[in-house]
Amino acid sequence: MPPRPIRNIGIVAHIDAGKTTTTERFLYFTGKTHRMGEVDDGEATMDWMEQEQDRGITITSAATTCFWRETQINIIDTPGHVDFTAEVERSLRVLDGAIGIFAAVGGVEPQSETVWHQADRYSVPRIAYINKMDRIGADFFGVIEEIRAKLGANPAVLQLPIGSESGFEGVVDLLSMEEIRWVEGSSGAETVRSPIAAERLTEARRWRETLLDQASTGSDELTALFLDGKEIPRELIDKALRKETIARTLLPVLCGASLRNIGIQPLLDAVVDYLPAPGDLPPIVGHLAKNGEEVKIPRDASGPPLALVFKIQTDREAGALCYLRVYSGSFKKGAVSYNVSKKKRERINRILRMHSNRYEAVEEASAGDIAVAVGFKIAQTGDTIGSEGHQILLERMSFPQPVISVAIEPKTISDRDKLKECLEILAQEDPTFSYREDEETAQLIISGMGELHLDVLVTRLVNDFKVEANVGKPQVTYRESIAKGALHTEKYHRAIAGKENTAEITLRVEPLRRGSGNQFTSELAEDRLPPELVEAVARGISGAFSSGVMFGYPCSDVGATLVDALYSPTTSTAVAFEAAAAIGFDAACRKADPILLEPIMAVDVMTPKEFLGEVMSQLTSRGGLIASLESRAAVEHVRATAPLANMFGYSTSLRSVTQGRATFAMEFSHFTRKEPVANR
């Protein structure tokens, strides 16, 4: 029996656009569940975490598998809140296609744009679904224009809504030229198809002609039939639309109201018809581990095994659940695999196919599959799993740095080690979460992407890991940098265990362009300093980058260059050069006008028109700069930037001045100079 066709898809959108509700309908209509879970009732299958049910939002990207028209559909339901951007980022990295969901009232909201550009970066083909057509203020054609203007997409409208708001009753299918209505009382399972009503026929013909014109771009056969005015077979239109969707030159658009079970089956059909199977995509690009040479690996189950760990989730009984996207070859239960990133062998004890937080065991996972491996001890998010004889590294995923921190301490001293263990587990699961121990106060400091992010993690410590802890007030995670270049020579001479350790190096430090990160380079030839001592200097500089100059915050955008060194074959050691580098870097930066950088956040507020004045006044009083103001039918969209230090508690203040009717999204934008720091 040949393997089933596969679709690996994600559902992405702004918070509250209806991602999880739509996924619940997918599971119901494909027979995966026998009742529909509701987000508002805290019973959604995909929001399995207790906190997700309590808060009514998606926090982790849940994975599930269902079947439609003999096709296996692996679905990842991702969060919409910007604090959980890592969940979206790592999901998009491994998807073959995605459904972008837009609320018919809010349209293209701020986080929709963020996620869309993330999907662009990973070249993910998409279809669009305009949800909530039954809500007051629904504007189907307004959203189409926003998709075109804000996202730079080329929407290909496949359906037109019949009515809107409370009068929304079905859709006009422009491919079959029929009206589709969902039978009341059938929970959306039964549909009735009928000819297009006379009053809608002219508009339907106009939109169908536009659709055929768009689809004919890449099909000479379709173009010839279109120009001759001949009947065009449905199979030919679908084939052309599929080709253009996979090439990302067209964006098929459908509409519905998921909560009322309207529009789900045609959306599932579109997933099968237009989104790519793993084999439709170009070979995956990797690099040979030994020399970094770029190679292209066909997505073939008969090839060498190759997979990417894109998520880690800890299970109390099974340990680390490593989510794998298999690109080539296959992985069998009980077999030994090779972690190319860590250069270690690891055994796969079990392979699971996930359904939210439940699973079924399978014997193997092959090219195109998304599965979970149980048994890995050292794997981390972004690691490449392959074979020892065919070592290829896939590109590592990059995540934004945490910008907000709080101090945390256990309520009892005996819980301190347990708290550290739990923080290590959370840091392994979430690449945007980190923790450290303050050297001066011995406090544990945890850092994340926002107040909600840290609140969720702290709640998990208490509820899931049963560690009672006291948490301080949120603090801004600043960065340190320098304002000018400087040169410094550092001499190191110590007797350690009766042995002389000497080193002398000259370092040049200089500021780099904002956002470019830290860099270390050496200008010395090998005959001036052995490679192992250059590596020791690099280690010393790297450690100094993370420990700061004046206040202990990490350095940002600093370039350090080793320009000269004196070396004695008898007394120079790696320890001496590493120490000299750390001390010398610190001294050089103190000569280079050290400065403090503070995080600036991009703030998007959607507010009813009557509260616009109060919203703008509130933002400016917090040091915000209004970047743009956009009027929509029902709301005003304010874009601004503001220092993170001034934005704590903003959510409560915004609700207060807008009677709870405004929403906002805030994410890190950039670091900028806070104030000159005097040399001490």
C-alpha positions as CSV (number, residue, x, y, z in Angstrom):
1,M,0.0,0.0,0.0
2,P,1.6,3.3,-1.0
3,P,2.1,5.9,1.7
4,R,-0.5,8.6,2.2
5,P,0.1,12.1,0.8
6,I,1.3,14.5,3.5
7,R,0.7,18.1,4.3
8,N,2.7,19.8,7.1
9,I,0.8,23.0,7.8
10,G,0.7,25.7,10.5
11,I,-2.1,28.0,11.5
12,V,-0.7,31.5,12.1
13,A,-2.4,34.9,12.9
14,H,-2.9,37.7,15.3
15,I,-4.1,36.9,18.8
16,D,-7.9,36.2,18.9
17,A,-8.3,35.8,15.1
18,G,-9.7,32.3,15.6
19,K,-6.7,30.0,15.1
20,T,-7.4,27.4,17.8
21,T,-11.2,27.5,17.1
22,T,-10.5,26.7,13.4
23,T,-8.2,23.9,14.3
24,E,-10.8,22.4,16.7
25,R,-13.2,22.4,13.7
26,F,-10.6,20.7,11.5
27,L,-10.3,17.9,14.1
28,Y,-14.0,17.5,14.4
29,F,-14.8,17.3,10.7
30,T,-11.9,15.0,10.0
31,G,-13.1,12.6,12.7
32,K,-10.2,13.1,15.0
33,T,-12.4,14.3,17.9
34,H,-16.1,13.6,18.5
35,R,-17.0,16.9,20.0
36,M,-15.8,20.4,19.4
37,G,-13.8,22.0,22.2
38,E,-14.3,25.7,22.7
39,V,-11.6,28.2,23.6
40,D,-14.0,30.3,25.6
41,D,-15.1,27.3,27.7
42,G,-11.4,26.3,28.3
43,E,-12.0,23.0,26.6
44,A,-10.1,23.4,23.3
45,T,-8.1,20.2,22.5
46,M,-5.1,22.1,21.2
47,D,-5.0,24.4,24.3
48,W,-4.1,21.5,26.6
49,M,-2.0,23.5,29.1
50,E,-3.9,24.5,32.2
51,Q,-2.8,28.1,31.7
52,E,-4.0,28.1,28.1
53,Q,-7.4,27.1,29.3
54,D,-7.4,29.6,32.1
55,R,-6.2,32.5,30.0
56,G,-8.1,31.6,26.7
57,I,-4.9,32.0,24.7
58,T,-2.4,29.6,23.0
59,I,1.0,29.6,24.6
60,T,2.8,26.5,23.1
61,S,2.6,25.4,19.5
62,A,0.5,22.2,19.8
63,A,0.9,19.5,17.1
64,T,-1.7,17.1,15.9
65,T,-2.4,14.8,12.9
66,C,-5.7,14.3,11.1
67,F,-6.8,12.9,7.7
68,W,-8.9,14.5,4.9
69,R,-9.5,13.0,1.4
70,E,-6.9,10.3,2.0
71,T,-4.3,12.9,2.9
72,Q,-2.4,13.0,6.2
73,I,-2.4,16.6,7.6
74,N,0.1,17.4,10.3
75,I,-1.1,20.6,12.0
76,I,0.8,23.0,14.3
77,D,-1.5,25.5,16.0
78,T,0.8,28.4,17.0
79,P,0.4,31.3,19.6
80,G,-0.7,34.7,18.4
81,H,0.8,36.7,21.3
82,V,4.1,38.5,20.6
83,D,5.6,37.3,23.9
84,F,5.6,33.7,22.5
85,T,7.2,34.6,19.1
86,A,9.8,31.8,19.5
87,E,7.0,29.3,19.3
88,V,5.9,30.7,16.0
89,E,9.4,31.1,14.6
90,R,10.4,27.5,15.3
91,S,7.1,26.2,13.9
92,L,7.5,28.1,10.6
93,R,11.0,26.8,10.2
94,V,9.7,23.3,9.7
95,L,6.4,23.8,7.9
96,D,5.7,23.2,4.3
97,G,2.6,25.5,4.1
98,A,0.5,27.7,6.3
99,I,-3.0,29.1,6.7
100,G,-3.0,32.8,7.6
101,I,-6.2,33.6,9.5
102,F,-7.5,37.1,9.5
103,A,-10.5,38.4,11.5
104,A,-13.0,40.0,9.2
105,V,-13.3,43.0,11.6
106,G,-9.7,43.6,12.6
107,G,-8.2,42.7,9.3
108,V,-4.4,42.6,9.0
109,E,-3.4,43.3,12.7
110,P,0.1,44.0,13.9
111,Q,1.0,40.5,14.9
112,S,-0.4,39.2,11.5
113,E,2.3,41.3,9.8
114,T,5.0,40.0,12.1
115,V,4.1,36.4,11.5
116,W,3.6,37.0,7.8
117,H,7.2,38.3,7.4
118,Q,8.5,35.4,9.5
119,A,6.8,33.1,7.0
120,D,8.3,35.1,4.1
121,R,11.8,34.6,5.6
122,Y,11.3,30.8,5.5
123,S,9.6,30.9,2.1
124,V,6.4,29.2,3.3
125,P,3.5,29.0,0.8
126,R,0.2,30.1,2.3
127,I,-3.5,30.3,1.8
128,A,-5.7,32.9,3.6
129,Y,-8.9,32.4,5.5
130,I,-11.0,35.5,6.5
131,N,-12.8,34.4,9.7
132,K,-15.6,35.9,11.8
133,M,-17.7,37.0,8.8
134,D,-20.7,37.0,11.2
135,R,-19.3,39.6,13.5
136,I,-20.5,43.3,13.6
137,G,-18.2,45.4,11.4
138,A,-17.1,42.4,9.2
139,D,-15.6,43.7,5.9
140,F,-14.4,41.0,3.5
141,F,-13.3,43.3,0.7
142,G,-11.6,45.7,3.2
143,V,-9.5,42.8,4.5
144,I,-8.6,41.8,0.9
145,E,-7.2,45.3,0.2
146,E,-5.3,45.2,3.5
147,I,-3.7,41.9,2.6
148,R,-2.7,43.4,-0.8
149,A,-1.4,46.7,0.7
150,K,0.2,45.7,4.0
151,L,1.5,42.2,3.2
152,G,2.4,42.7,-0.4
153,A,0.5,39.5,-1.3
154,N,-1.5,38.8,-4.4
155,P,-4.9,37.6,-3.1
156,A,-6.8,35.2,-5.4
157,V,-10.4,35.3,-4.2
158,L,-11.9,31.7,-4.3
159,Q,-15.1,32.6,-2.4
160,L,-17.4,35.6,-1.9
161,P,-19.4,35.9,1.3
162,I,-23.2,35.7,1.1
163,G,-24.2,38.6,3.4
164,S,-22.1,39.7,6.4
165,E,-22.5,40.3,10.1
166,S,-25.7,38.7,11.4
167,G,-26.8,38.2,7.8
168,F,-23.9,36.0,6.9
169,E,-25.3,32.7,5.6
170,G,-22.8,31.1,3.3
171,V,-20.4,31.6,0.4
172,V,-20.3,31.8,-3.4
173,D,-17.8,29.3,-4.7
174,L,-16.1,30.9,-7.7
175,L,-14.6,27.6,-8.9
176,S,-17.8,25.7,-9.2
177,M,-20.0,28.8,-9.6
178,E,-22.4,27.6,-6.9
179,E,-23.7,29.0,-3.6
180,I,-22.9,26.9,-0.5
181,R,-24.9,27.1,2.7
182,W,-24.4,25.1,5.9
183,V,-27.6,23.4,7.3
184,E,-28.7,24.8,10.6
185,G,-28.7,22.1,13.3
186,S,-26.2,19.9,11.6
187,S,-23.1,21.4,13.4
188,G,-21.8,22.3,10.0
189,A,-21.6,18.7,8.7
190,E,-24.3,19.2,6.0
191,T,-24.1,21.6,3.1
192,V,-26.6,22.6,0.5
193,R,-25.4,23.7,-3.0
194,S,-27.5,25.8,-5.3
195,P,-27.2,28.0,-8.4
196,I,-25.9,31.6,-7.8
197,A,-28.8,34.0,-7.2
198,A,-29.5,36.5,-10.0
199,E,-28.6,39.5,-7.8
200,R,-25.1,38.0,-7.1
201,L,-24.4,36.6,-10.5
202,T,-22.8,39.7,-12.1
203,E,-20.4,40.2,-9.3
204,A,-19.5,36.5,-9.1
205,R,-18.7,36.4,-12.9
206,R,-16.5,39.5,-12.5
207,W,-14.5,38.0,-9.6
208,R,-14.3,34.6,-11.4
209,E,-12.8,36.3,-14.4
210,T,-10.2,38.0,-12.2
211,L,-9.4,34.6,-10.6
212,L,-8.9,32.9,-14.0
213,D,-6.7,35.8,-15.2
214,Q,-4.5,35.3,-12.1
215,A,-4.4,31.5,-12.4
216,S,-3.5,31.7,-16.1
217,T,-0.2,33.5,-15.4
218,G,1.8,30.3,-15.2
219,S,-0.3,28.1,-17.5
220,D,-0.3,28.4,-21.3
221,E,-3.1,25.9,-21.6
222,L,-5.3,27.8,-19.3
223,T,-4.4,31.1,-21.0
224,A,-5.4,29.8,-24.4
225,L,-8.8,28.5,-23.2
226,F,-9.4,31.8,-21.3
227,L,-8.6,34.0,-24.3
228,D,-10.8,31.8,-26.6
229,G,-13.7,32.1,-24.1
230,K,-13.9,28.3,-23.8
231,E,-15.0,26.3,-20.8
232,I,-12.0,25.7,-18.4
233,P,-12.0,22.3,-16.6
234,R,-11.9,22.6,-12.8
235,E,-8.8,20.3,-12.6
236,L,-6.8,22.7,-14.8
237,I,-7.7,25.7,-12.6
238,D,-6.8,23.8,-9.4
239,K,-3.5,22.7,-11.0
240,A,-2.6,26.3,-12.0
241,L,-3.6,27.7,-8.6
242,R,-1.5,25.0,-6.8
243,K,1.5,25.8,-8.9
244,E,1.2,29.6,-8.3
245,T,0.5,29.1,-4.5
246,I,3.6,26.9,-4.1
247,A,5.7,29.5,-6.0
248,R,4.2,32.1,-3.6
249,T,3.0,34.3,-6.5
250,L,-0.7,33.9,-5.5
251,L,-2.6,33.7,-2.2
252,P,-5.9,31.8,-2.4
253,V,-8.4,33.4,-0.1
254,L,-11.5,31.8,1.5
255,C,-13.9,33.0,4.1
256,G,-16.2,31.7,6.9
257,A,-17.2,31.8,10.5
258,S,-15.4,29.0,12.4
259,L,-17.4,29.4,15.6
260,R,-20.6,28.7,13.6
261,N,-18.9,25.8,11.7
262,I,-19.2,27.7,8.4
263,G,-16.5,27.4,5.8
264,I,-14.4,24.6,7.3
265,Q,-14.7,21.8,4.7
266,P,-13.7,24.1,1.7
267,L,-10.7,25.3,3.8
268,L,-9.6,21.6,4.3
269,D,-10.1,21.0,0.6
270,A,-7.9,24.1,-0.2
271,V,-5.1,22.7,2.2
272,V,-5.1,19.4,0.2
273,D,-5.5,21.1,-3.3
274,Y,-3.1,24.0,-3.0
275,L,-0.6,23.7,-0.2
276,P,2.6,21.7,-1.1
277,A,3.4,18.1,-0.1
278,P,7.0,17.7,1.2
279,G,8.2,16.4,-2.2
280,D,6.8,19.5,-4.0
281,L,9.4,21.7,-2.3
282,P,13.0,22.3,-3.4
283,P,15.8,20.2,-1.7
284,I,16.7,21.3,1.8
285,V,20.0,23.3,2.1
286,G,22.5,22.1,4.6
287,H,26.3,22.3,5.3
288,L,28.9,19.6,5.6
289,A,30.0,19.5,9.2
290,K,33.7,19.0,8.4
291,N,34.2,22.0,6.1
292,G,31.0,24.0,6.0
293,E,30.4,23.4,2.3
294,E,26.8,23.9,1.2
295,V,24.9,20.8,0.0
296,K,21.4,20.2,-1.2
297,I,19.6,17.2,0.2
298,P,16.6,15.8,-1.7
299,R,13.5,15.2,0.5
300,D,13.6,11.5,-0.1
301,A,12.7,8.7,2.3
302,S,15.4,6.5,0.8
303,G,18.2,9.1,1.4
304,P,20.4,9.4,4.5
305,P,18.5,10.2,7.7
306,L,18.3,13.9,8.5
307,A,16.0,15.8,10.9
308,L,15.8,19.0,12.8
309,V,14.8,19.3,16.5
310,F,12.4,22.3,16.4
311,K,10.9,22.1,19.8
312,I,11.5,20.4,23.2
313,Q,8.8,19.7,25.7
314,T,9.3,18.1,29.1
315,D,7.0,15.2,30.2
316,R,7.1,14.2,33.8
317,E,7.2,10.5,32.9
318,A,8.9,10.3,29.5
319,G,11.4,13.1,30.0
320,A,12.4,15.3,27.1
321,L,10.0,15.0,24.1
322,C,12.0,16.2,21.1
323,Y,9.8,17.3,18.2
324,L,11.5,16.3,14.9
325,R,10.9,17.4,11.3
326,V,12.3,14.6,9.2
327,Y,13.6,16.0,5.9
328,S,15.4,12.9,4.5
329,G,15.6,9.2,5.2
330,S,13.9,7.6,8.2
331,F,14.4,7.1,11.9
332,K,13.3,3.8,13.6
333,K,12.4,3.1,17.1
334,G,15.3,1.6,19.1
335,A,17.9,2.8,16.6
336,V,21.0,4.8,17.3
337,S,21.0,8.3,15.8
338,Y,23.8,10.9,15.7
339,N,23.4,14.5,17.0
340,V,25.5,16.3,14.4
341,S,25.4,19.6,16.3
342,K,26.7,18.1,19.6
343,K,28.8,15.3,17.9
344,K,27.2,12.7,20.1
345,R,25.3,9.4,19.5
346,E,21.8,9.1,21.0
347,R,19.3,6.3,21.0
348,I,15.7,6.8,20.0
349,N,13.8,4.8,22.6
350,R,10.3,5.6,21.2
351,I,8.8,7.5,18.3
352,L,5.4,9.2,18.9
353,R,2.8,10.9,16.7
354,M,1.4,13.7,18.8
355,H,-2.2,14.7,19.2
356,S,-2.0,17.9,21.3
357,N,-0.7,16.5,24.7
358,R,-1.7,12.9,23.8
359,Y,0.2,10.6,21.5
360,E,0.3,7.3,19.7
361,A,3.4,5.2,19.3
362,V,4.7,4.4,15.8
363,E,7.6,2.3,14.5
364,E,9.4,4.9,12.4
365,A,9.3,8.4,11.1
366,S,10.4,9.1,7.5
367,A,10.9,12.0,5.2
368,G,8.1,14.5,5.4
369,D,6.9,13.4,8.9
370,I,6.6,15.5,12.0
371,A,7.1,13.2,15.0
372,V,8.4,13.1,18.6
373,A,11.6,11.2,19.6
374,V,11.9,10.0,23.2
375,G,15.2,9.1,24.7
376,F,17.5,12.0,23.7
377,K,19.5,13.3,26.6
378,I,21.5,16.3,25.3
379,A,19.4,17.6,22.3
380,Q,18.4,21.2,22.2
381,T,16.1,23.3,20.0
382,G,17.9,23.8,16.6
383,D,20.0,20.6,16.7
384,T,20.5,18.5,13.6
385,I,19.9,14.8,14.0
386,G,21.4,12.5,11.3
387,S,23.9,9.7,10.8
388,E,27.6,9.6,11.8
389,G,28.7,8.6,8.3
390,H,26.8,11.5,6.6
391,Q,27.3,14.5,8.9
392,I,25.2,17.5,7.6
393,L,24.3,20.5,9.6
394,L,21.0,22.3,9.0
395,E,20.8,26.0,9.6
396,R,20.3,26.9,13.3
397,M,17.3,28.9,14.2
398,S,17.8,32.4,15.5
399,F,15.7,33.9,18.3
400,P,15.4,37.4,19.8
401,Q,17.2,38.1,23.0
402,P,15.2,38.5,26.3
403,V,14.6,42.1,27.3
404,I,12.8,41.9,30.6
405,S,14.0,40.3,33.9
406,V,12.8,39.5,37.4
407,A,14.5,38.2,40.5
408,I,13.1,34.9,41.8
409,E,13.9,33.0,45.0
410,P,12.5,29.8,46.5
411,K,10.4,30.2,49.6
412,T,12.6,27.6,51.4
413,I,16.3,27.2,51.1
414,S,15.9,23.4,50.5
415,D,14.0,24.2,47.3
416,R,16.9,26.2,45.7
417,D,18.5,23.3,43.9
418,K,15.0,22.1,42.7
419,L,14.3,25.6,41.4
420,K,17.5,25.6,39.5
421,E,16.7,22.2,37.9
422,C,13.3,23.5,36.9
423,L,14.7,26.7,35.4
424,E,17.2,24.6,33.4
425,I,14.2,22.5,32.0
426,L,12.3,25.7,31.1
427,A,15.4,27.2,29.4
428,Q,15.9,24.0,27.4
429,E,12.3,24.1,26.2
430,D,12.2,27.9,25.5
431,P,15.1,29.5,23.6
432,T,13.8,33.1,24.5
433,F,14.0,32.3,28.3
434,S,17.2,32.4,30.3
435,Y,18.3,32.5,33.9
436,R,21.5,33.4,35.7
437,E,22.8,33.8,39.2
438,D,23.8,37.3,40.2
439,E,27.4,37.2,41.5
440,E,27.0,40.0,44.0
441,T,23.6,39.2,45.5
442,A,23.4,35.5,44.7
443,Q,19.9,36.1,43.4
444,L,18.5,34.0,40.6
445,I,17.5,36.3,37.7
446,I,15.1,35.0,35.0
447,S,14.7,36.8,31.7
448,G,12.1,36.7,28.9
449,M,10.2,38.5,26.2
450,G,7.6,40.3,28.2
451,E,5.5,40.5,31.3
452,L,3.0,37.8,30.1
453,H,5.9,35.5,29.1
454,L,7.5,35.6,32.6
455,D,4.1,35.4,34.3
456,V,3.3,32.2,32.4
457,L,6.7,30.7,33.2
458,V,6.5,31.5,36.9
459,T,3.0,30.0,37.0
460,R,4.4,26.9,35.4
461,L,7.0,26.6,38.1
462,V,4.4,26.8,40.8
463,N,1.6,24.6,39.2
464,D,3.6,22.1,37.0
465,F,6.8,21.8,39.0
466,K,5.4,22.4,42.4
467,V,8.2,24.9,43.4
468,E,6.9,27.8,45.6
469,A,8.8,31.0,44.8
470,N,8.8,34.7,45.5
471,V,9.1,36.9,42.4
472,G,10.4,40.5,42.3
473,K,9.1,43.3,40.2
474,P,10.1,43.2,36.5
475,Q,13.3,44.9,35.6
476,V,14.6,46.0,32.2
477,T,17.5,44.1,30.8
478,Y,19.9,46.8,29.5
479,R,23.0,46.4,27.3
480,E,26.4,48.0,27.5
481,S,28.4,49.3,24.6
482,I,31.1,51.9,23.8
483,A,30.9,55.3,22.0
484,K,34.4,55.4,20.5
485,G,37.5,53.3,19.7
486,A,40.4,52.6,22.1
487,L,43.7,50.7,22.2
488,H,45.0,49.0,25.3
489,T,48.0,46.8,26.1
490,E,47.5,44.3,29.0
491,K,50.4,42.5,30.7
492,Y,49.6,39.4,32.8
493,H,52.1,37.7,35.2
494,R,51.0,35.2,37.8
495,A,52.7,32.3,39.6
496,I,50.1,29.5,39.8
497,A,51.0,26.3,41.7
498,G,54.7,27.4,41.5
499,K,54.6,27.8,37.7
500,E,55.0,31.1,35.9
501,N,52.1,32.2,33.6
502,T,52.7,35.2,31.4
503,A,50.9,36.9,28.6
504,E,51.0,40.3,26.9
505,I,48.4,41.4,24.3
506,T,47.3,44.6,22.6
507,L,43.6,45.0,21.9
508,R,41.6,47.5,19.9
509,V,37.9,48.0,20.7
510,E,35.5,49.9,18.5
511,P,31.7,50.4,18.3
512,L,29.8,48.5,15.7
513,R,26.6,49.3,13.9
514,R,23.5,48.9,16.1
515,G,22.1,45.4,15.8
516,S,25.3,43.8,14.3
517,G,26.3,42.0,17.5
518,N,29.7,41.5,19.0
519,Q,32.7,40.4,17.0
520,F,36.3,39.2,17.7
521,T,39.0,39.1,15.1
522,S,42.8,38.6,15.2
523,E,45.2,40.4,12.9
524,L,48.2,38.2,14.0
525,A,49.9,35.7,11.8
526,E,50.5,32.2,13.1
527,D,54.2,32.8,13.6
528,R,53.4,35.6,16.0
529,L,51.0,33.6,18.3
530,P,50.1,29.9,18.2
531,P,46.5,29.2,17.2
532,E,45.7,27.7,20.6
533,L,46.6,30.9,22.3
534,V,44.5,33.0,19.9
535,E,41.6,30.7,20.8
536,A,42.3,31.4,24.5
537,V,42.1,35.1,23.8
538,A,38.8,34.5,21.9
539,R,37.4,32.7,25.0
540,G,38.5,35.5,27.3
541,I,36.9,38.1,25.1
542,S,33.7,36.0,24.7
543,G,33.3,35.8,28.4
544,A,33.9,39.5,28.8
545,F,31.2,40.3,26.2
546,S,28.6,38.6,28.5
547,S,29.8,40.2,31.7
548,G,29.7,43.8,30.6
549,V,32.0,46.8,31.4
550,M,30.4,49.0,34.1
551,F,27.2,47.5,35.4
552,G,27.4,43.8,34.5
553,Y,24.9,43.9,31.6
554,P,25.9,42.0,28.4
555,C,27.9,44.0,25.8
556,S,26.2,44.8,22.5
557,D,27.7,45.9,19.2
558,V,31.3,45.9,20.3
559,G,34.2,44.9,18.0
560,A,37.4,43.6,19.6
561,T,40.6,43.0,17.6
562,L,43.8,41.4,18.7
563,V,46.5,43.6,17.1
564,D,49.7,42.5,18.9
565,A,51.0,40.0,21.4
566,L,54.2,38.9,23.1
567,Y,54.7,35.2,23.6
568,S,57.3,33.2,25.6
569,P,57.6,29.5,24.7
570,T,58.5,28.7,28.3
571,T,56.1,30.8,30.4
572,S,53.1,31.7,28.2
573,T,50.0,29.6,28.8
574,A,46.4,29.5,27.5
575,V,45.2,30.4,31.0
576,A,47.3,33.5,31.1
577,F,46.2,34.7,27.6
578,E,42.5,34.0,28.5
579,A,42.8,36.1,31.7
580,A,44.8,38.8,29.9
581,A,42.1,39.1,27.3
582,A,39.2,39.4,29.8
583,I,41.1,42.0,31.9
584,G,42.4,43.8,28.8
585,F,39.0,44.0,27.2
586,D,37.5,45.5,30.3
587,A,40.3,48.1,30.5
588,A,40.0,49.0,26.8
589,C,36.3,49.5,27.0
590,R,36.6,51.8,30.0
591,K,38.8,54.0,27.8
592,A,36.2,54.0,25.0
593,D,33.4,56.0,26.7
594,P,31.2,53.1,27.8
595,I,27.5,53.7,27.4
596,L,24.2,52.1,28.5
597,L,21.7,50.9,25.9
598,E,18.0,50.5,26.8
599,P,15.5,48.4,24.9
600,I,12.9,50.3,22.8
601,M,9.6,48.6,22.1
602,A,7.4,48.8,19.0
603,V,3.9,49.4,20.3
604,D,0.7,48.8,18.2
605,V,-2.6,49.9,19.7
606,M,-6.1,49.3,18.2
607,T,-8.6,51.6,19.9
608,P,-12.2,52.8,19.2
609,K,-12.1,56.3,17.8
610,E,-13.6,57.9,20.9
611,F,-10.6,57.0,23.0
612,L,-7.9,58.0,20.5
613,G,-7.0,61.2,22.4
614,E,-6.5,59.4,25.7
615,V,-4.5,56.6,24.1
616,M,-2.1,59.0,22.4
617,S,-1.7,61.1,25.5
618,Q,-1.0,58.0,27.6
619,L,1.7,56.8,25.2
620,T,3.5,60.2,25.0
621,S,3.4,60.5,28.8
622,R,5.4,57.2,28.9
623,G,8.0,58.6,26.6
624,G,6.5,57.1,23.5
625,L,6.9,58.5,20.0
626,I,3.9,58.2,17.7
627,A,5.1,56.8,14.4
628,S,1.8,56.6,12.5
629,L,-1.9,56.8,12.8
630,E,-4.2,54.8,10.6
631,S,-8.0,55.1,10.5
632,R,-10.2,52.0,9.9
633,A,-13.9,51.5,9.7
634,A,-14.3,50.7,13.4
635,V,-11.0,51.4,15.1
636,E,-7.9,53.6,15.0
637,H,-4.5,51.9,14.6
638,V,-1.7,53.7,16.5
639,R,1.9,52.7,15.9
640,A,4.5,54.0,18.4
641,T,7.9,53.3,19.9
642,A,8.5,53.6,23.7
643,P,11.2,52.7,26.2
644,L,10.4,49.3,27.9
645,A,11.2,50.8,31.3
646,N,8.2,53.1,31.0
647,M,5.8,50.4,29.7
648,F,5.3,48.2,32.8
649,G,1.7,48.1,33.7
650,Y,0.6,49.6,30.4
651,S,-2.0,46.9,29.8
652,T,-3.9,47.8,33.0
653,S,-3.7,51.5,32.2
654,L,-4.9,51.0,28.6
655,R,-7.9,49.0,29.8
656,S,-8.7,51.7,32.3
657,V,-8.9,54.6,29.8
658,T,-10.6,52.7,27.0
659,Q,-13.2,50.8,29.2
660,G,-11.4,47.6,28.2
661,R,-12.2,48.0,24.5
662,A,-8.6,48.7,23.1
663,T,-6.0,46.0,22.4
664,F,-2.3,46.4,22.0
665,A,0.8,44.4,20.9
666,M,4.3,45.2,22.0
667,E,7.6,43.7,20.8
668,F,11.2,44.5,21.0
669,S,12.4,46.9,18.3
670,H,16.0,48.0,19.0
671,F,18.4,49.2,21.6
672,T,19.3,52.9,21.8
673,R,21.6,54.9,24.0
674,K,20.1,55.7,27.4
675,E,22.7,58.1,28.9
676,P,26.4,58.6,29.0
677,V,28.1,56.6,31.7
678,A,31.0,58.4,33.4
679,N,34.3,56.5,33.7
680,R,35.0,55.4,37.3
